[in-house]
Amino acid sequence: EKPNGEFVAQTMWAVATGAVAIVEHVETWLAEMKFKERSKADRRLAVRELHAWLASKGLSGTIHTIDSRVAGDFRLQALKGMHPRTANKRLESLRSYWRWLIGVGHVEENPWVGKSIPKRATLNEQPERPFTDDEVARLFSGHATWQMRDVMAIGALSGMRLDEIFQLTVADCENGIFNIRKAKTSSGIRVTPIHPALVSIVKRRTTGKTA
């Protein structure tokens, strides 16, 4: 009942009287669009965040609750302080979902059109640079969990992106190589040698486990 009893009640009543729950067709949409797993996760996250925000505002969790004003309020409130690139990824996910909903006849308009957030000015932003030796030492001597230390070490000594590291399986770490089967682009599908300093980490995380 708490904290979202009212939200659940309103949503259930709306669905019982003919409305469509926001989450009802998400998996069908993702399956039809044939997104990669990482993209599916990003789009599910966008819908979950919208759902949670509606609950916090006491609004029904149905697609017909979302008009241009509600979409604008979500943009201003739920995405406030978020980096424009990340916020626009959320908004594009919701735009894409609503385009699909229009195509299957559940809605007639897309309230997310025109809601993109302008990119920040880059005049005073510092360019990306490598970590200094001192910064690396501070990262590894700080309060990171052992799992995060593993991630930092693998990232530093393999050149893999975070999502590539997180998707590795035991079978992807055999015969002295990381076999990267899933990547952001097709050119990211590759193999990379396991650095000698990572051998103990890989052994610890794979011994006694299935592929």
GIFEN-V859360 format. One record per residue. RES is the residue in one letter. PSI is psi in whole degrees, -180 to 180 (* if undefined). D_LAST is the distance of its C-alpha to the last C-alpha in Angstrom with 2 decimals. Layout:
# GIFEN-V859360
((RES/PSI/D_LAST) (RES/PSI/D_LAST))
This chain:
# GIFEN-V859360
((E/-38/41.99) (K/145/41.69) (P/-2/41.19) (N/27/40.75) (G/-44/42.68) (E/-42/45.23) (F/-47/42.66) (V/-42/40.80) (A/-46/44.16) (Q/-43/45.38) (T/-45/42.22) (M/-41/42.24) (W/-43/45.95) (A/-44/45.54) (V/-40/42.80) (A/-24/44.95) (T/18/47.85) (G/-6/46.11) (A/168/44.24) (V/123/40.63) (A/142/38.18) (I/-38/36.54) (V/-6/33.03) (E/-40/33.74) (H/11/32.73) (V/-49/30.19) (E/-34/27.14) (T/-44/29.30) (W/-49/30.43) (L/-39/27.00) (A/-42/25.84) (E/-36/29.06) (M/-11/28.96) (K/44/25.46) (F/155/24.67) (K/161/21.45) (E/-40/19.27) (R/-42/20.83) (S/-38/24.23) (K/-43/23.67) (A/-41/22.93) (D/-42/26.11) (R/-38/28.18) (R/-41/27.12) (L/-43/28.08) (A/-44/31.45) (V/-42/32.22) (R/-41/31.27) (E/-39/33.53) (L/-45/36.32) (H/-46/35.95) (A/-37/36.15) (W/-42/39.13) (L/-41/40.95) (A/-41/40.49) (S/-23/41.93) (K/-1/44.92) (G/24/45.53) (L/154/45.00) (S/142/43.61) (G/51/40.00) (T/158/41.03) (I/-28/41.11) (H/-8/44.90) (T/-27/45.19) (I/101/44.11) (D/-175/47.15) (S/-37/47.91) (R/-44/49.28) (V/-41/46.34) (A/-40/43.95) (G/-39/46.17) (D/-41/46.18) (F/-44/42.38) (R/-44/42.40) (L/-35/44.99) (Q/-53/43.72) (A/-29/39.97) (L/8/39.23) (K/131/41.96) (G/-10/40.98) (M/146/37.70) (H/136/37.33) (P/-37/38.78) (R/-44/35.72) (T/-44/33.52) (A/-43/36.31) (N/-29/36.85) (K/-41/33.17) (R/-47/33.63) (L/-39/36.90) (E/-35/35.64) (S/-44/32.85) (L/-38/35.60) (R/-44/37.88) (S/-43/35.26) (Y/-44/34.73) (W/-34/38.51) (R/-41/38.98) (W/-42/36.69) (L/-36/38.64) (I/-43/41.84) (G/-31/40.55) (V/7/39.92) (G/14/43.26) (H/-28/42.41) (V/165/44.21) (E/-23/46.83) (E/157/46.48) (N/103/43.82) (P/-8/44.80) (W/-7/42.28) (V/134/44.11) (G/11/45.91) (K/8/44.09) (S/152/42.27) (I/130/42.86) (P/144/44.64) (K/147/42.80) (R/151/44.09) (A/141/46.51) (T/9/44.93) (L/-45/48.21) (N/6/47.59) (E/142/43.82) (Q/139/42.55) (P/154/40.49) (E/147/36.91) (R/164/36.75) (P/155/34.41) (F/146/34.11) (T/164/36.61) (D/-39/35.72) (D/-40/37.39) (E/-40/35.37) (V/-44/32.06) (A/-40/33.35) (R/-36/34.37) (L/-46/31.02) (F/-16/29.22) (S/5/32.06) (G/-153/32.34) (H/23/31.06) (A/148/27.56) (T/165/24.82) (W/-32/22.27) (Q/-42/19.66) (M/-34/22.22) (R/-41/22.96) (D/-46/19.37) (V/-45/19.66) (M/-43/23.10) (A/-47/22.16) (I/-43/19.27) (G/-43/21.62) (A/-33/24.53) (L/10/22.97) (S/-24/20.86) (G/8/23.06) (M/150/20.36) (R/161/21.55) (L/-46/20.57) (D/-31/18.84) (E/-39/16.82) (I/-47/15.71) (F/-22/15.00) (Q/-1/12.78) (L/139/10.38) (T/172/6.67) (V/-42/4.88) (A/-21/4.63) (D/-1/8.15) (C/43/9.37) (E/159/9.70) (N/31/13.16) (G/14/15.14) (I/155/14.60) (F/123/13.41) (N/103/12.71) (I/103/14.47) (R/-20/14.05) (K/129/16.09) (A/169/19.43) (K/-37/22.91) (T/165/24.39) (S/-32/23.48) (S/-14/24.50) (G/-13/21.81) (I/117/19.06) (R/176/18.69) (V/148/17.10) (T/140/18.53) (P/146/18.74) (I/117/17.37) (H/141/20.72) (P/-33/21.60) (A/-12/22.36) (L/-8/18.80) (V/-43/17.22) (S/-36/17.88) (I/-47/16.43) (V/-43/13.07) (K/-45/13.15) (R/-36/14.27) (R/-10/11.65) (T/-23/8.54) (T/130/10.28) (G/7/9.70) (K/155/6.64) (T/168/3.79) (A/*/0.00))
